[in-house]
Amino acid sequence: MSNEKHELIEGNNESRSLMDLQNFEDYLKTLGLPHEGIIASNRERKIMGTNLPEAIQELSPQSKRDAIYLSKFVASSAIGLYDAALNYLWNEVVLSLRGKVNVYGLELFFDAAVGGDLRETYSTYEDLSSIKDNTLIDTCRKLELISDILHEKLKHILFMRNNIGASHPTMESIKTFELLGWLETCVKDVIDDRPSEAAIFVQQLIVNLKNEQLVIDETRIEHIKENLKKQNTRISGNLLITLFSIFTKKNTSPNVRDNILKLAPVVWDVSPENKKYEIGFKLDHFDVNLDEESLALGNSFLEKCNGLAFKSEGTRCRELNSLLDRLIDAHNGWDNFHHEVPIIKQIKKYIVEESNILPNIKDKLIKTIMICRIGNGVNYCGGVSPGAQPIYDELIKLFNSQQINTLIKYMSQPEIRNLFSSSNCINQTKKLLELINLDLQEARTREAIEFIIENINNYKTKIFTTKELKECIKFL
């Protein structure tokens, strides 16, 4: 027996060595332990011995230098303990992915991986150990640190590690070529790989944005916009969340916030809707926690992006209800032509398209907009605020057929019908109705609108008492 071999047991003039693999099962017998099916067969180990060096040589010297778990993988594979080898291989993958995350940016990673109240508790490299392996690889995919195909391969390896690796009791066995295949994937695509150009672009962008001396001009913004358009929406969506996170932090400097506000609308425009709604939910979180400073900053971020429509439904209902109360008060108050304008501009920010008109607020919205658009009957500007009128018209054009039916029914109420005693209000009512695309309305609705336009000058306040109009709106 050579001096290179380590003695394991001596007795009855007999010794065993770890490197004496042919007799390893006999060694287990000597210890009185189970020995069948513990290590791979001689044939499997021979295949491993032939192919393993070539796979490891694929690694760069830099990647090999600190690959402690790969050393343990090689040791386990040489002995034939493939289930343990798989476990060590996965440990090396996890460390490699954490290293990529650290280079990419912990803040960006935790923004994408952790939500809700827990986000504030994650900030350091050590906190990565609390991230589950599934979440780690899923988030690396979101951030373009790994490709979609590699993501699926790693999910498979993780499944195998959890079900036939040494991490859990199992009676399954691993074949040599299976293990070598997993090794090749992990070596080439993870351990010796670098983040994509898109990931590096975002990482550098965030680092540069935190530079308080940086001034972003229009040329840079246009360059960033064109670059983001070429990337997967996951890139821009995660960047949007990170920008919002930095912007709302209390220790962010004013200059950094200014630069983020310049860039935010560009990133917003190329981001997916789910990330925009995620920001709305973050505002709710600030509100619930009475974090007024962060809430105010978050609102200014959304305002800049024209994204108030992406607040949560409850928040939008509450805020729109308050704005509609203010609008009708302004309409009925002194100097209403000026005071209506800033309020309706704010309302319009919440309603960019038809789907933004929430069921809980639609009736109040329709009635308030209609009253203000018909006006107060004075001669100046026909009784309607000239600054607010175009916005009223935009909102009315967004109403769907059911909402137009509601508008017609509200016209029949005394509060609004009485306005028809004024020729100015009559003229404005006709202009309002002419905004409606009749081709998109039900037959009875079209008939009602056409009748009002043609006859309101004659019937005035009594138009809704006519038999013809009563029949039209009976079933609206």
Disulfide bonds with the S-S distance in Angstrom:
none
